[in-house]
Amino acid sequence: MFDKKNTFMKQREVIKIVKGSHQVDGAGVNLTRVIGIRDVTDFDPFLMFDAFDSTNPTDYVKGFPWHPHRGIETVTYLIGGSFEHSDSLGNVGLLGSGDCQWMTAGSGIIHQEMPKASERMLGAQLWINLPQKDKMTHPQYNDIKAESIPVIKEGETEIRIIAGEYNGTKGAMQGKFVDATYLDVKMEANSEFKLQTKEEDTVFAYLVLGEGIFGTNTKPVSNQSAALFSVGEELVIRSSETGIRMLVLMGKPLRETISWGGPIVMNTRNELETAFDELDKGTFIKHAK
């Protein structure tokens, strides 16, 4: 494959397909855990990806009551539905359809996320690992409203740039600690989309709706699946007659050790034990608002 300057571009191919599994988390939220603790090496710097899609409020309204986080960033993106959130620092907010919340837990935060009953709850939560040098940074929020997310239309494809940059257009969020790109891509039926990527970045796509063919593979990847790709400079995607709605994630691997205990992700066992000891002692929160 060649670019406009007629130089060869290394193609990305599917190296792993993850269907995910049904999980019940929080106080009783039904979701699909697409990637998790078993996938940290392959998907580095991405730790976890939970997808939710339900028209039944009993699947999710019990929500995620008060719980701690340290050492990660959580990114909640809603295609449809709404979430209320609040935390130990006094932050309160509402996440609606098309909105995104990018929370840097850093040194520690205790918060709750409570979905509200809606016609259809559709979206995902991503966990991004923080580099060791930034694990104990000051906690912070970036509330990204739908109207602030740039939308690019290229033929039969529509790209929402939640974070990072696409084809010279910067997204609504620029990662301070991990240079991650987050795209929401809609492709019409029987169309093709070519995505330029940094060669060494980890790149994966989660198909929310529809199915598609990636690279030179002939077998389509179905909806509610994630496809992880080999290193390369270009990813070619072809949609089926149903079209595609997919979330595409890209980021440079950290290649650091991981010690993971529930909502806390550190680099060593001692750091993890310290975090839980501080929770018991009431010294977990390091930065006041």
N, C-alpha and C positions, 0 to 999 in steps of 0.2 A: 504494500500500500504506500502511495506517495502523497506528500502534501502539495500545496500550491507551488512550492519552489522545486518540485520534482525530486525531493530527497526522501529516501526510504524511511518509513515509520514503523517501529516495532509494534505488532498487533498484540493486544491482550486477548487471552483465551480463558474460558471457564476452567478453573482447576478444582472447584469444590462447590457443591450445591447443598444448602442446608434448608431443610423443610421446617425445622423448628418443632416444638412440642407444646401441648397445652399445659399451662401452669396456673395455679391459683396463688396470688401474691397479695400483699397488704392485708386488709381485713376480709378479703374474699373477692378479689378482682380476677376474673377470668381473662387470660391473655395468652398470646403465643410467644414463647421465648425462642427467638430465632438464633441468636448467638449468646454464649455465656462463658462460664469459667473454663469449659473444655476447649474453647476456641481462641483463647487469648493470644497464643503464639501466631496463629494464622491470620487473625484480624487486627493485630496490633497496629495502631494505638487504640482501637475500639474494643471495649470490654464486654458490653452487653447491648443487645437490641431486642426490645420487647415491642410487639405489634398488638394493637387492639382494634377489633372490628365487631361491633354488636349493635343490634336494634332492640335489645332487651336490657333495660336499665338495671335489672337485678344482677346482671353480670359484672357491674362495675361501681354502683353507687356507694358501696361500703368504703371504697377508696383506700387510700394509703395514709392512715393516721400517723401521728408524730413518730418520726424515726430519724436517726442520725446519718450523716455522710461525712467522709473525709477522704481527701486524696484523689478526687475525681471531678469531672464535670458531667452534669446531667442535661440532656437536651430533649425537651418534650415538644413535639410538633403535632398539631391537630389539623387534619383535613376537614373533619367535622366533629361537632360536640363542644363541650366546655369543661374547664377545670377551675376550681378555686384553689388557691395555695396561700399558705402563711408559714412563717418561720419564727425561730427563737430570737431573731434580731429585730422583729417587729414588722417585717415586710408582709404585705397582703396584696393579692392581685387576682385577676380573672383572666384565664386563657380561653379564647374563643376560636371559632372555625377559621383556619388559615393562619392562626398565630403560632408563635414559637417562644418557648422560654429556655434560655441558656443559663444554667446555674453553675457557677464555679464554687464547689463546696470547700475547696482548699483546706484550711486548718481545721474546719469543723463547723457544721451547721445542723440544727435539728428542725425539720420542717414536716408539713403534711400537704398532701395533694388529694383533693376530694372532687371526683368527677360529678357533674350534674346530669340528671336525666335529660336525654335528647333523642331526636328521631333516629340518629345513627352516630355512635361513637366510633370514629375512625382516625387512627393516627399511630404514633410510635414514640417510644422513649429510648434514647441512645445514651450510653455511658462512654465517656472518653477518659482515658487514663491521663493523669497529670504527670509530667516529668518529675523525677525525684527531687530536683532542685526547687520545684514549685509546689510540692505537696502541701506545704504549710502556708501557702499564700492567703491573703485576706479573702474571705468569702465575698461573692458578689453576684448580682443578677443582671441579665440582659433580657428585658421583655421586648420581644420583637412582634410588632403588630403586622397583620396581613398586608395592609396598605404600604408598609415600608419595605416589603420584599420585592426586589426588581423582577419583572417578568419579561422574558425574551421569547419572541416567536420566530421560528425558522422553518418556513414551509409548513409541514404538517406536525411540527413538534413545538411544544410550549415548555419553557424551562423557567422555574421559579428558583432564584438564587438565594437560598436562605443564608448560607455562609460561604466564605471564600470568594472565588472569582470564576466567572465563566466567559471566555471569549472577549476579555477586556472589560467586562462589566463586573464591578464589585458587588458582593452580596450584602444583605442587611447586617451581617455579623462578620467580624474578622477575629478569628481566634487569637488570643493573646499568648497562650501557652502551647497549644498544638495548632498548627496551620492546617485546619480541616476545611474541606469543601463539602457542602450539603446542598444537593439539588433535588427538587421535586419536578419530575419530568413526565409530561403527558404526550404520548404519540398516537396519532390517528391510525386506523387500520392499514395494514400492508404498507408501512412507511419505513424509512431508514434514518438513523441518527448516528453521527460520528462524533465521539467525545474525545477531545485531546486531554491527555493526562501526563502528570510528571512521572517519569519512567519508574522510579523506585517507590512511589506511593502505594500503600495498600488501597485497593479499590474494590468495593462491593456494591451490589444493587439489590434492593428488596422490592419485589413486585407486589404492589398493593392490589392491583387489578389487572386482568388480562394475562397474556403470556408472550414471550419473545425469544428470539434466537440471538445469541451473543457470539461475536467472533466468527470463526469458521465452523463452529458446531452446527449440526443439523437438527439436533434434538432440542425442542423448545423448553424453556424454563417456565414453570407454571406460577400462577399467582400464589401469594403467601409463602414464597420461597426466596431465599437469598442466594445469589451467585457471587462467589469470590473469584477474582481474576488474577492471572499471572502478571508479572511486571511488563511494562510496555508503555508506549507513547500514544496509542490510539485504541479506543474501544468502539467497535461497530455493532450497532443494535438494530435488529429488524423486528417489527411488530407483526403479530398475526392478524387475522381478520377481526379480532376483538379489540385491537389496540392495546395500549399499555399505560398504566399509571405506576410509576416506580420512584423510589427514593434512592439516590446515588450518593455514596459516602466515599471520600478520598482523604488520606492523611499519611504523613510520613511516620513509619514505625519508630517507636522509642527504643526497642530492644533492651529493656531493663527488666530486672527481676521483679516478680509480683508476689505479694502476700495478701490474699483476699479473704476477708471475713464478712460475709453478708453485705451491708451497705458501705463498708470501709475497705479501701484498697490502698495498701502501702507497699514498700519495697522489701521489707524484712519482717520476720516473725516478731522480733522485739518491738518494732514500730507498731505492729498490729496489736500486740498485747498491751502496749502503752495506751493506745487509743481506747480500748475497752476498759482498761483500768481507770482512765480519766472519766469515762462515762459513769462508772460506778461511784467515783469520788465527787462528781459534779464539777470537774475542772476541764471538761471537754471543749467548751466554747472558749476560744482564745481571743477573739476580736469582738468587741461590742460595737453596736451600730453607731 
